[in-house]
Amino acid sequence: MEIGLKYDLNLPEKVSNILSTDFWVLEQFNKAMLPDISTPVKFTSNVSVLVKNGSCIADINLISHHISSPGIVNIRSSQILQLRYVSDDFEASFIVMSKRFSDNLFLLLQDCRVYSTALRHQVVYIHPNQLKDYENLYSRISRIFSDTSNPFGYQAMTLALSSFFYECAYKCYMPLMENYPIGHNRVPERFLNLVQKHFKKERFLKFYAEKLDLTPKHLSRTMKNLTGFTAVEWIERYVVLEAKVMLKASNLNIQQISDELNFPSQSFFGKYFKKNVGMSPKEFRNS
């Protein structure tokens, strides 16, 4: 990883080693394994978390989620997670999947309308009666992953997960299919997807309004009405969150971070950051 991100999660030392094998699974995870919940974490792979007990409050790409057990949380590659609260009795299992593995899983499920719904919902609650089924899945996946003598482990895990979706997981997402917003109510989703892709280079509202075939005024008003923040405020929040991650979890100096985020100068970046955070980048890094 070029910028040397560090992780607060108790993952193996070299994340690149996990991704080279496409898959990693941990069946038991609890609050004690989180040394610090105040620092945002940027994920370089897709992660599926099974919340088995307790609850937490987490921002995923600045969208706040109140997560109670039992439930599934799906965090996609390049998304940023910031935990706000974790209960003392929190317990979870999670699976880390490389892009290659996720893409192959998608090929097996792409024709299923329920799966497209699942991709749109990062947090979904499961019926308590289904929790045991999910726990058994994670145990099965862990056994396959641990069996290094099996030359078909990759295929076995891919098929196990796709089979489980068709057999069990789809039940969580079926009720959500009818609730998918249409028309202008989809503007926040489409806008935030664009911001996530382009915020490092595009910070002017006109760019996003043209992509959405809307006027800047209409886009800003719609975002404010439906989310509580204007479109410009959302762009600023993405930039600041990315800057916070780099300041806290990378080896880049402030000039390099300014360049990475395409600011014209370190001085301009410093003023932008202080306006939104209330302290300079250096003060934030040392706080």
Order of alpha helices (4+ residues) and beta strands (2+ residues): alpha-beta-beta-beta-beta-beta-beta-beta-beta-alpha-alpha-beta-alpha-alpha-alpha-alpha-alpha-alpha-alpha-alpha-alpha-alpha
